[in-house]
Amino acid sequence: MVTQTYTQSQQQVLEVVCDALAIACANGVQSTVLASLGPVWDSIGMLSVMFAIEAYNGAVISPEAIVEAKTVDDLVHLADV
């Protein structure tokens, strides 16, 4: 597993994403494949992440982009403004 180094802003977005999905924000969570989260990564989970990120930093993520995200890291980079 490759360890991702995040800026402080990206780390905060990671925590927002973890909170929105109610998953532990442990070391290595960035590489978690969203499909492996099971029912956590359903339409409600997607909306939760979209709204949490928008509330946190104003980044608006399109539904198409959120559906294309494959990992937690992808979500962090979508929100990086």
Helices and strands as residue ranges (DSSP letters): H 8-21, G 29-31, G 34-41, H 43-57, H 63-68, H 72-78
